[in-house]
Amino acid sequence: MALEAAQVEKIAHLARLGIDADAIPDYARNLSAILAFVEQLNRVDTTGVEPLAHPLEATQRLRPDVVTEPNEREKFLRNAPLTEDGLYLVPRVIE
């Protein structure tokens, strides 16, 4: 799928990107190549292929979920200008 200059300009406008008029042919060629590659990928038969989160069946080494710091909530709340029921009070931003 070959993109035309007007289509590249519209894409740039939608993405709020400023591009030079001299660069439009390069953008059109590069974007057309990307779209052609995506079309090629869409033609690949993937029946029977399970989706993977990672190409290697690796698992993440996780540390034990244990508390390592003492609860100092009251100490931190004392530093806040406004608190109520153990929560920080902040000015309303949205009416």
C-alpha positions, 0 to 999 in steps of 0.5 A: 500500500503506497501512501500519497503526500496528502495521506502523510500530511493528514497522518502528521496532522492527526499525530500533531507532528510538524514535518517539512514539505521536503521530507514528505516523500521520505515519510511516504516511502518509509510508512509505505514500507512499514504497512507492506511489512504489516500486510506480509505479517498478516498473511502468515499462517498462525493456526495452532501457534499459542501466543507467548508473553516471551519467546523463551519460557523464562520466569521472573525471579521474584523476591519474597513478599515480606515487610522490610520497613516499619510502618511510619504512617503517623510520623509522615502524616504529622508533616502534612499540612492537612490530614483526616482519618489517616489520609492526606487532604489536597485541594480539589482540582476538578469541580 
